[in-house]
């Protein structure tokens, strides 16, 4: 009976490990991407929906008209000073709204098409929170959108027990509906470019993979039941 129990257990373990091989291959691929796919996180707020705040740095360049160029800070009153134009409201406006306002002002001085370059650097460090099965659970500064892979690389990557099929992005508070991401799907489909974006303020949760232990537990429960059944007739 011991031989039966041992052989059965080894066979089940072999089947479970074989079934996990494809998952491990995908996970290894994702791990390599996470470790090699990171890039320096820029301080510039690139999103046009970014709301300008007091203390933010503004860099404005008007193509062909350097007399309007400026690099300044949003004042306590929420305005910035643009050469030859004067005070312009900035705080409380999105980056796109501020750009349109400046272009309207410039149209009073420039005939024809107005082209300008606008960069905003946030004075208030924004962050994302990464928790769960990652190397370093922490709050990380972030003022620009990045891919989920890049965000995970900031946390040193995922751990061996992470469940990459059920990563969650919490956006708009813990009460909001999480964005569920199956990273292995994107790798298997060769569609890395479509991995969801992480935004400042998001919380990323990487759960631990408990499927293997659960399957082993259920298996050994059945084995013990069968073993006890045979014992009754011996």
C-alpha positions as CSV (number, residue, x, y, z in Angstrom):
1,X,0.0,0.0,0.0
2,X,2.9,2.4,0.7
3,X,4.2,1.7,-2.8
4,X,0.8,2.6,-4.2
5,X,0.6,5.8,-2.2
6,X,4.1,6.9,-3.1
7,X,3.8,6.1,-6.9
8,X,0.5,7.9,-7.0
9,X,1.8,10.9,-5.3
10,X,4.8,11.2,-7.5
11,X,2.7,10.8,-10.6
12,X,0.4,13.6,-9.5
13,X,3.3,15.9,-8.7
14,X,4.8,15.2,-12.1
15,X,1.5,16.0,-13.8
16,X,1.1,19.2,-11.9
17,X,4.6,20.3,-12.7
18,X,4.1,19.5,-16.3
19,X,1.0,21.5,-16.4
20,X,2.8,24.5,-14.9
21,X,5.6,24.5,-17.5
22,X,3.8,26.6,-20.0
23,X,2.9,29.1,-17.2
24,X,6.5,29.1,-16.1
25,X,7.7,29.8,-19.6
26,X,5.4,32.8,-19.9
27,X,6.3,34.0,-16.4
28,X,10.1,33.8,-17.2
29,X,9.4,35.8,-20.4
30,X,7.5,38.4,-18.4
31,X,10.2,38.5,-15.8
32,X,12.9,39.3,-18.4
33,X,10.7,42.0,-19.9
34,X,10.1,43.6,-16.5
35,X,13.8,43.6,-15.7
36,X,14.9,44.9,-19.1
37,X,12.0,47.0,-20.1
38,X,12.3,49.8,-17.6
39,X,13.2,53.4,-18.5
40,X,13.9,56.5,-16.5
41,X,10.7,58.0,-15.2
42,X,10.5,61.5,-16.4
43,X,9.4,64.3,-14.1
44,X,7.6,66.1,-16.9
45,X,3.8,65.9,-16.8
46,X,3.1,64.9,-20.4
47,X,-0.6,64.3,-20.1
48,X,-2.7,67.1,-21.5
49,X,-5.2,66.4,-18.7
50,X,-2.6,67.3,-16.0
51,X,-3.9,70.1,-13.8
52,X,-1.3,72.8,-13.3
53,X,-0.6,73.8,-9.6
54,X,1.1,76.5,-7.8
55,X,4.9,75.9,-7.8
56,X,4.9,73.9,-11.0
57,X,7.6,74.8,-13.5
58,X,6.5,76.0,-16.9
59,X,8.7,76.0,-20.0
60,X,7.3,77.8,-23.0
61,X,8.9,78.1,-26.4
62,X,7.2,79.8,-29.4
63,X,8.7,78.7,-32.7
64,X,10.2,81.6,-34.6
65,X,9.5,84.1,-31.9
66,X,12.1,83.6,-29.1
67,X,11.0,86.9,-27.5
68,X,8.1,85.1,-26.0
69,X,10.1,82.1,-24.7
70,X,10.2,81.7,-20.9
71,X,11.0,79.2,-18.2
72,X,9.2,80.2,-15.0
73,X,7.3,79.0,-11.9
74,X,3.6,79.3,-11.2
75,X,3.2,82.0,-8.5
76,X,1.2,82.0,-5.3
77,X,-1.6,83.8,-7.2
78,X,-1.7,81.0,-9.8
79,X,-0.2,83.1,-12.6
80,X,2.9,83.0,-14.7
81,X,4.7,85.9,-16.4
82,X,5.2,85.6,-20.2
83,X,7.6,88.1,-21.8
84,X,5.8,90.8,-23.8
85,X,2.4,89.4,-22.7
86,X,2.4,89.8,-19.0
87,X,0.5,87.8,-16.3
88,X,-1.4,84.7,-17.5
89,X,-3.5,82.4,-15.3
90,X,-2.2,78.9,-15.0
91,X,-3.1,77.2,-11.7
92,X,-6.3,75.2,-11.9
93,X,-6.1,74.8,-15.7
94,X,-5.2,71.6,-17.5
95,X,-2.1,71.6,-19.6
96,X,-4.2,71.7,-22.7
97,X,-6.4,74.6,-21.5
98,X,-3.3,76.6,-20.6
99,X,-1.8,76.0,-24.0
100,X,-5.0,77.2,-25.7
101,X,-5.1,80.3,-23.5
102,X,-1.5,81.2,-24.4
103,X,-2.1,80.6,-28.1
104,X,-5.1,83.0,-27.9
105,X,-2.9,85.6,-26.3
106,X,-0.1,85.1,-28.8
107,X,-2.6,85.5,-31.7
108,X,-2.8,89.2,-30.7
109,X,0.9,89.6,-31.5
110,X,1.6,87.0,-34.2
111,X,-0.2,86.8,-37.6
112,X,-0.7,83.4,-39.0
113,X,-0.3,80.0,-37.4
114,X,1.1,79.9,-33.9
115,X,3.3,77.0,-32.9
116,X,4.5,76.5,-29.4
117,X,6.1,73.9,-27.2
118,X,4.9,73.6,-23.6
119,X,6.5,71.6,-20.8
120,X,5.1,71.4,-17.3
121,X,7.1,69.9,-14.4
122,X,5.1,69.1,-11.3
123,X,6.2,70.6,-8.0
124,X,4.2,68.1,-6.0
125,X,5.7,64.6,-6.2
126,X,3.0,62.2,-7.5
127,X,3.3,58.6,-6.8
128,X,2.0,55.1,-7.4
129,X,1.7,52.3,-4.8
130,X,2.9,48.8,-5.6
131,X,2.0,46.0,-3.2
132,X,1.8,42.2,-3.2
133,X,4.2,39.7,-4.7
134,X,6.9,42.2,-5.8
135,X,10.5,42.6,-4.6
136,X,9.9,46.0,-3.0
137,X,6.5,47.0,-1.8
138,X,6.6,50.8,-1.7
139,X,5.2,54.1,-2.9
140,X,7.1,55.3,-6.0
141,X,7.2,58.8,-7.4
142,X,5.5,59.1,-10.8
143,X,4.3,62.2,-12.6
144,X,3.9,60.6,-16.1
145,X,2.0,57.6,-17.5
146,X,4.0,54.4,-17.9
147,X,3.2,50.8,-18.9
148,X,2.4,48.3,-16.2
149,X,5.7,46.5,-17.0
150,X,7.7,49.7,-16.4
151,X,5.9,50.3,-13.1
152,X,6.7,46.7,-11.9
153,X,10.3,47.2,-12.8
154,X,10.4,50.2,-10.4
155,X,9.5,47.7,-7.6
156,X,12.4,45.4,-8.6
157,X,10.1,43.0,-10.5
158,X,7.8,40.3,-9.3
159,X,8.6,37.4,-7.0
160,X,8.6,33.7,-8.0
161,X,5.2,33.1,-6.3
162,X,3.5,36.0,-8.1
163,X,0.3,35.3,-10.1
164,X,0.9,37.3,-13.3
165,X,-2.5,36.3,-14.6
166,X,-4.4,38.3,-12.1
167,X,-2.6,41.6,-11.6
168,X,-4.9,44.4,-10.6
169,X,-4.7,48.2,-11.1
170,X,-6.8,50.2,-8.6
171,X,-7.7,53.6,-10.0
172,X,-9.8,56.3,-8.4
173,X,-9.7,54.9,-4.9
174,X,-10.0,51.4,-3.3
175,X,-13.8,51.5,-3.8
176,X,-13.5,51.7,-7.6
177,X,-13.6,48.7,-9.9
178,X,-10.1,47.3,-10.4
179,X,-8.5,46.9,-13.8
180,X,-7.6,43.2,-14.1
181,X,-4.6,42.4,-16.2
182,X,-3.3,39.0,-17.4
183,X,0.3,39.8,-18.2
184,X,0.9,36.2,-19.6
185,X,-1.8,36.8,-22.2
186,X,0.0,39.8,-23.7
187,X,3.3,37.8,-23.8
188,X,1.7,34.8,-25.3
189,X,0.0,36.9,-28.0
190,X,3.1,38.9,-28.7
191,X,1.2,42.1,-27.9
192,X,3.4,43.8,-25.4
193,X,2.5,47.3,-26.8
194,X,-1.1,46.9,-25.5
195,X,-0.2,46.3,-21.9
196,X,-2.4,48.7,-19.8
197,X,-1.0,52.1,-18.7
198,X,-0.4,53.0,-15.1
199,X,-1.2,56.6,-14.1
200,X,-0.1,58.7,-11.1
201,X,-2.2,57.9,-8.1
202,X,-2.8,54.2,-9.1
203,X,-2.3,51.3,-6.8
204,X,-0.9,48.1,-8.3
205,X,-1.6,44.7,-6.6
206,X,0.3,41.6,-7.6
207,X,-1.4,38.6,-5.9
208,X,0.4,35.4,-4.9
209,X,-0.2,32.2,-6.9
210,X,-1.9,29.7,-4.6
211,X,-3.3,27.4,-7.4
212,X,-0.5,24.9,-7.1
213,X,-0.8,24.5,-3.4
214,X,-4.6,24.3,-3.6
215,X,-4.4,21.6,-6.3
216,X,-1.9,19.6,-4.2
217,X,-4.0,19.9,-1.1
218,X,-7.1,18.7,-2.9
219,X,-5.1,15.8,-4.5
220,X,-3.7,14.6,-1.2
221,X,-7.1,14.9,0.4
222,X,-8.4,12.5,-2.2
223,X,-5.3,10.2,-1.9
224,X,-5.7,10.0,1.9
225,X,-9.4,9.2,1.4
226,X,-8.6,6.4,-1.1
227,X,-5.8,5.1,1.1
228,X,-8.2,5.0,4.1
229,X,-10.8,3.2,1.9
230,X,-8.3,0.5,1.0
231,X,-7.2,0.2,4.6
232,X,-10.8,-0.8,5.6
233,X,-10.5,-3.9,3.4
234,X,-7.1,-5.0,4.6
